Each structure stands twice: as structure tokens, then as C-alpha cells.
Amino acid sequence: MITITSAENGWVVKESDGDFERVYCFSYDSVAGGDVEAFSGLLWNVTELCGMSGSRYDEKRIHISVKPGDKHKDFTCSED
């Protein structure tokens, strides 16, 4: 089972399977880029824990990325 809880400066992901428990912390303070980069890391970790990260050779694959908003000055139109 995977649980995600909010923390004061990020999120905590717990993975448990009866006999073991692993804890992953995603803190705004420990990641360059702050909360958006930390949340991207959380999503990537959950994707891997669920076995959905896929391979470069798969027909379909989940992508998690951080990009500027479409109204931000650094936005460039792309097909990504």
C-alpha cells in the first residue's frame, strides 16, 4: 500500500507491504526549484512504486516534466 501525506515543507510517501515499510520524503527545501520540482519527484517516485514508469521502447510511457506555464515569458510551443 502507498500513502501520501502532506508535511510542513513537502510530502511523505510511505510504501508498506505487511512485513516492511519504506518512507520517502520530498521537501521543498532540499530540492532546487522548490515545491514544483519536489512534487515532480514525488510523482516520479509514485510512478516507479506502482510499476508504471515504463521503458524507452514501450508504445506508451508516462512522462513527468516541469515546464513554464503557457503565459510565462519562457514558454515555447512544443509537441512534448
ABEGO torsion letter per residue (X at the ends): XBBBBBBAAEBBBBBBBGABBBBBBBBAAABBGEAAAAAAAAAAAAAAAAGAAEBAABABBBBBBBBBBAABAABBBBAX
